[in-house]
Amino acid sequence: MLEERLARELAELRAKERGREVADLCFEGPVTARDRAGGEYLVFSSNNYLGLTHADKVVDAAKKALAFGTGSGGSRLITGASFAASDLERELAAFTRAERALIFNTGYMANLGALYALAGKDDVIFSDELNHASIIDGCRISRARTLVYKHNDLEDLERLLKETGRAGQRFIVSDGVFSMDGDLADLPGLVVLKERYDAFLIIDDAHGAGVLGGDGSGTAAHYGLTGGVDLHIGTLSKALASEGGFAAGSGTVIEYLINKSRPFIFSTALSAPSLAAAGAALSLLREDPAYLRRLRENIALARALLREGGVNVPEGITPIIPIIIGGAGRTTLAAAALRRRGVLVSGIRPPTVRDGTCRLRFTLSAAHTEEQIRRAAAALSEVVGC
């Protein structure tokens, strides 16, 4: 009975061009990969924004940490964890200008764990309609009332804030950089509203850290508002070239998460190599401005070349460039055509985006060369240019 239902639903997904398959790739460099058949590709679908996954300092740090084993053996509250965990938390707190930070196993679990622990049934969460799935799921399991405001629409958010009683705590939750559109949250406006309505502001900056701000510390730094965010959610798996997530905020909030966040309490701690790699990547970001400079140069070049080639791209300053195709079938065909040209670009379909807004999600890295960007832009012009 169950397998029949699952088979039927899978067939329906395939009929709507929404079926998904896992791709096997071997990454031989930060922006190059090959498949099992020997096909070689330029990767423009990764979140490896600074290209640090293959940096010598990052790889060497992970190798040295293997002396402490390939796994941690248990949760931090039961068996403890590598010194690298607490060392990295101190660095992440300094990076985000917070009192303390706490590492989770993934960025997804950081959002889930923070919302689960902090928001309860008497509270209200105000969530941007284009927030990441991890925020949506965190809202669901928190048992708090969740009100969704129109994307980046502060008038709609304020209307909801005005109409909602003050029985419990109000939380405003938003991505800093929205993962499928590459646009920024109106953080100045969110800070005004959180202060006006005594709300607690949570910003998921998974796609902003290592990308925005003079020092690369993210969306809050970009706006000069590092003190305006109550809880920063971040990831170690994008610009920081490893795996894991974190929350950074006041000492009281972080201590509460340690004691109440079930995704943290009941998860085996990250391994020492993963933590050491993230720490090394963070050091490189903070010590060498060349990574940010190259990333921003590549973003500007790619956007200019795509427009010259007749590809419709929105204005923006982030490495996420959405190219709206429309239908799921056309998007799948466009991604396949690019793959045949040796260029990997993600085809994004529902439920990740709404019907009719399927897109190619073209992403840049500091590791891309000018020749690689020109080749990819030419391929996109051939496939989807006007």
Residue pairs with C-beta under 8 A, 6 or more apart in sequence:
10 19
13 19
13 20
16 328
17 327
17 328
17 329
17 331
17 332
17 349
18 328
18 349
18 350
23 35
24 35
24 36
25 33
25 34
25 35
25 41
25 344
26 33
26 34
26 35
27 33
27 43
27 53
27 54
28 34
29 54
29 367
30 46
30 48
30 51
30 52
30 53
30 54
30 55
30 365
30 367
31 42
31 43
31 44
31 46
31 48
31 51
31 365
31 367
31 368
31 372
32 40
32 41
32 42
32 43
33 40
33 41
33 43
33 344
34 40
34 41
35 41
39 342
40 342
41 339
41 342
41 343
41 344
42 342
42 343
42 344
42 368
42 372
42 375
42 376
43 344
44 343
44 344
44 345
44 362
44 363
44 364
44 368
44 376
45 344
45 345
45 346
45 361
45 362
45 363
46 363
46 365
47 207
47 237
47 238
47 239
47 363
48 238
48 239
48 241
48 365
48 367
49 207
49 210
49 211
49 238
49 239
49 295
49 319
49 363
49 364
49 365
49 366
50 210
50 239
50 241
50 281
50 284
50 285
50 291
50 292
50 295
50 365
50 366
50 367
51 291
51 365
51 366
51 367
51 368
52 58
52 239
52 240
52 241
52 281
52 284
52 285
52 291
53 241
54 367
55 241
55 280
55 281
55 284
57 280
57 283
57 284
58 241
58 242
58 277
58 280
58 281
58 284
59 277
60 280
61 276
61 277
61 279
61 280
62 242
62 273
62 274
62 276
62 277
62 280
63 273
64 276
65 82
65 84
65 271
65 272
65 273
65 275
65 276
65 277
66 272
66 273
68 82
68 84
68 272
69 271
69 272
70 271
70 273
71 268
71 271
72 79
72 81
72 82
72 268
72 269
72 270
72 271
72 272
73 79
73 268
74 268
74 269
75 265
75 266
75 267
75 268
75 269
76 85
76 264
76 269
77 258
77 265
79 269
80 269
81 269
81 270
81 275
82 269
82 271
82 272
82 275
82 276
84 272
84 275
84 276
84 279
85 103
85 269
85 270
85 275
87 275
87 279
88 103
88 275
88 278
88 279
88 282
89 100
89 101
89 102
89 103
89 246
90 101
91 279
91 282
91 283
92 98
92 101
92 103
92 234
92 246
92 248
92 282
93 99
93 100
93 101
93 248
95 209
95 217
95 248
95 282
95 286
96 209
96 217
96 218
96 220
96 226
96 232
96 234
96 248
97 217
97 220
97 226
97 227
98 232
98 248
98 249
98 250
99 249
99 250
99 251
99 254
100 248
100 249
100 250
100 251
100 254
100 255
101 246
101 247
101 248
101 254
102 246
102 247
102 248
102 254
102 257
102 258
102 261
102 264
103 236
103 244
103 245
103 246
103 270
103 275
104 110
104 113
104 244
104 245
104 246
104 247
104 261
104 263
104 264
104 267
105 243
105 244
105 245
105 263
105 267
105 268
105 270
106 235
106 237
106 243
106 244
106 245
107 134
107 204
107 206
107 233
107 234
107 235
107 236
107 237
107 244
107 245
108 133
108 134
108 137
108 245
109 134
109 245
109 263
109 264
109 267
110 134
110 233
110 234
110 235
110 245
110 246
110 247
111 132
111 134
111 135
111 137
111 138
111 204
111 233
111 245
112 134
112 137
112 138
112 141
112 263
113 138
113 247
113 257
113 261
113 262
113 263
113 264
114 138
114 202
114 231
114 233
114 247
114 257
114 261
115 125
115 135
115 138
115 139
115 141
115 142
115 144
115 171
115 173
115 202
116 138
116 141
116 142
116 261
116 262
116 263
117 256
117 257
117 260
117 261
117 262
118 142
118 169
118 171
118 200
118 231
118 253
118 256
118 257
119 125
119 139
119 142
119 143
119 144
119 169
119 171
120 142
120 143
120 144
120 168
121 143
121 144
122 144
122 167
122 168
122 169
123 142
123 144
123 145
123 168
123 169
123 170
123 171
124 144
124 145
124 146
124 147
124 164
124 168
124 169
124 170
124 171
125 139
125 142
125 144
125 145
125 146
125 147
125 171
125 172
125 173
126 147
126 148
126 149
126 157
126 160
126 161
126 170
126 171
126 172
126 173
126 199
127 135
127 136
127 139
127 146
127 147
127 148
127 149
127 173
127 174
128 148
128 149
128 151
128 152
128 173
128 174
128 175
128 178
128 185
129 148
129 149
129 150
129 151
130 151
130 175
130 178
130 180
130 181
131 173
131 174
131 175
131 178
131 204
132 175
132 179
132 204
132 206
133 352
134 204
135 173
135 175
135 204
139 146
139 173
140 146
144 168
144 171
147 160
147 164
149 156
149 157
149 160
150 156
151 178
152 183
152 185
152 186
154 186
154 189
154 190
154 193
157 172
157 190
157 193
158 193
158 197
161 170
161 193
161 196
161 197
161 199
164 170
166 198
169 199
169 200
170 197
170 198
170 199
170 200
171 199
171 200
171 201
171 202
172 190
172 193
172 194
172 199
172 200
172 201
172 202
173 201
173 202
173 203
173 204
174 185
174 190
174 202
174 203
174 204
175 185
175 203
175 204
175 205
175 206
175 207
176 184
176 185
176 187
176 203
176 204
176 205
176 206
176 207
176 208
176 212
176 218
176 219
176 220
177 183
177 184
177 185
177 205
177 206
177 207
177 208
177 211
177 212
177 219
177 318
177 320
178 184
178 185
178 207
179 206
179 207
179 320
180 320
180 322
180 348
180 352
180 353
180 359
180 361
181 314
181 320
181 322
182 207
182 314
182 316
182 318
182 319
182 320
182 321
182 322
183 314
183 316
183 318
184 208
184 212
184 219
184 222
184 317
184 318
185 203
185 219
187 203
187 219
187 220
187 222
187 223
187 225
187 228
187 229
188 223
188 225
190 201
190 203
191 201
191 225
191 228
191 229
193 199
194 200
194 201
194 228
194 230
200 230
200 231
201 228
201 229
201 230
201 231
202 229
202 230
202 231
202 233
203 219
203 220
203 229
203 231
203 232
203 233
204 233
204 234
205 218
205 219
205 220
205 232
205 233
205 234
206 233
206 234
206 235
206 238
206 245
207 238
207 318
207 320
208 218
208 219
208 222
208 318
209 216
209 217
209 218
209 234
209 235
209 238
209 239
209 240
210 216
210 218
210 238
210 239
210 240
210 285
210 292
211 218
211 239
211 292
211 295
211 318
211 319
212 218
212 219
212 221
212 222
212 317
212 318
213 219
213 220
213 221
213 222
214 221
215 221
215 286
216 239
216 285
216 286
216 291
216 292
217 226
218 232
218 234
220 226
220 228
220 229
220 232
230 249
230 250
230 253
231 247
231 248
231 249
231 253
232 247
232 248
232 249
233 245
233 246
233 247
234 245
234 246
234 247
234 248
235 244
235 245
235 246
236 242
236 243
236 244
236 245
236 246
236 274
236 278
237 243
237 244
237 245
239 281
239 285
240 278
240 281
240 282
240 285
241 277
241 278
241 281
242 274
242 275
242 277
242 278
242 281
243 270
243 274
243 278
244 270
244 274
244 275
244 278
247 253
247 254
247 257
248 254
257 264
258 264
258 265
259 265
284 291
285 291
285 292
291 366
292 366
294 366
295 319
295 364
295 365
295 366
296 317
298 319
298 364
298 365
298 366
298 368
298 373
299 317
299 318
299 319
299 364
301 370
301 373
302 321
302 362
302 364
302 373
302 376
302 377
303 313
303 316
303 321
305 373
305 374
305 377
306 313
306 321
306 323
306 362
306 377
306 380
306 381
307 313
308 377
309 377
309 378
309 380
309 381
309 385
310 381
310 385
310 386
311 323
311 377
311 380
311 381
311 384
311 385
311 386
312 323
312 324
312 386
313 321
313 322
313 323
314 321
314 322
319 363
319 364
319 365
320 361
320 362
320 363
321 361
321 362
321 363
321 364
322 348
322 359
322 360
322 361
322 362
323 359
323 360
323 361
323 362
323 380
323 384
324 357
324 358
324 359
325 331
325 334
325 347
325 358
325 359
325 360
325 384
326 356
326 357
326 358
327 356
327 358
328 349
328 350
328 358
330 358
331 347
331 348
331 349
331 358
331 359
331 360
332 347
332 349
334 347
334 360
334 383
334 384
335 345
335 346
335 347
335 360
337 383
338 344
338 345
338 360
338 379
338 380
338 383
341 379
341 382
341 383
342 379
343 375
343 376
343 379
343 380
345 360
345 361
345 362
345 376
345 380
346 360
346 361
346 363
347 358
347 359
347 360
347 361
348 358
348 359
348 360
348 361
349 358
350 358
353 359
360 380
360 384
362 376
362 380
364 373
